[in-house]
Amino acid sequence: MVPLILIGAAVVGACLIFGYSSFVVGFVLMGAGILGLIVFMSTPGTVRRPGERETVIEERHFIGDHDDHRHYRT
């Protein structure tokens, strides 16, 4: 919701400075979209580099008195 309010404020501000026209509104919206795309693409979560993040593949917890995960021959 906050980004939409900021984009609306940018459009209103540009219209107050340059005059109300569809060209000004479209140009500011296009600029906000390009800026948003650049910011989204530059976030660290989009590109995973080796060693940057580690993932736990499997984690097991054994709770109780007996060890079911070990099989002994008797």
C-alpha positions as CSV (number, residue, x, y, z in Angstrom):
1,M,0.0,0.0,0.0
2,V,2.8,2.4,0.8
3,P,4.5,2.1,-2.6
4,L,1.2,3.0,-4.3
5,I,0.9,6.1,-2.1
6,L,4.4,7.1,-3.0
7,I,3.8,6.6,-6.7
8,G,0.6,8.6,-6.4
9,A,2.5,11.4,-4.6
10,A,5.2,11.4,-7.3
11,V,2.5,11.7,-10.0
12,V,0.7,14.5,-8.3
13,G,3.9,16.3,-7.6
14,A,5.0,16.0,-11.2
15,C,1.6,17.2,-12.4
16,L,1.8,20.2,-10.1
17,I,5.3,21.1,-11.4
18,F,4.9,20.3,-15.1
19,G,1.1,20.7,-15.6
20,Y,-1.7,18.1,-15.8
21,S,-1.4,16.1,-19.0
22,S,-1.5,12.4,-19.9
23,F,2.1,12.7,-21.1
24,V,3.3,13.7,-17.6
25,V,1.3,11.1,-15.9
26,G,2.4,8.3,-18.2
27,F,6.1,9.4,-18.1
28,V,6.1,9.5,-14.3
29,L,4.4,6.1,-14.0
30,M,6.8,4.6,-16.6
31,G,9.8,6.0,-14.6
32,A,8.4,4.6,-11.3
33,G,7.9,1.2,-13.0
34,I,11.5,1.2,-14.3
35,L,12.8,2.3,-11.0
36,G,10.8,-0.4,-9.2
37,L,12.0,-3.1,-11.6
38,I,15.6,-2.1,-11.1
39,V,15.2,-2.1,-7.3
40,F,13.5,-5.5,-7.4
41,M,16.2,-7.1,-9.6
42,S,19.0,-5.8,-7.4
43,T,17.7,-7.4,-4.2
44,P,20.1,-10.0,-2.9
45,G,17.4,-12.7,-2.8
46,T,17.1,-12.9,-6.6
47,V,20.6,-14.1,-7.3
48,R,22.1,-16.9,-5.3
49,R,25.9,-16.9,-5.3
50,P,27.9,-20.0,-4.2
51,G,28.5,-19.9,-0.4
52,E,26.2,-17.0,0.1
53,R,23.3,-19.0,1.5
54,E,23.2,-22.5,2.9
55,T,20.2,-24.7,2.8
56,V,19.4,-27.5,5.3
57,I,18.5,-30.5,3.1
58,E,17.2,-32.8,5.9
59,E,17.1,-32.6,9.6
60,R,16.0,-35.6,11.8
61,H,15.1,-35.6,15.4
62,F,14.9,-38.8,17.4
63,I,13.0,-38.5,20.6
64,G,12.5,-41.4,23.1
65,D,14.2,-44.1,25.0
66,H,14.8,-46.5,22.1
67,D,17.0,-45.8,19.1
68,D,14.8,-46.6,16.1
69,H,17.4,-45.1,13.7
70,R,20.0,-47.7,14.6
71,H,19.4,-51.3,13.8
72,Y,21.5,-53.8,15.9
73,R,21.7,-57.5,15.1
74,T,21.1,-59.6,18.2
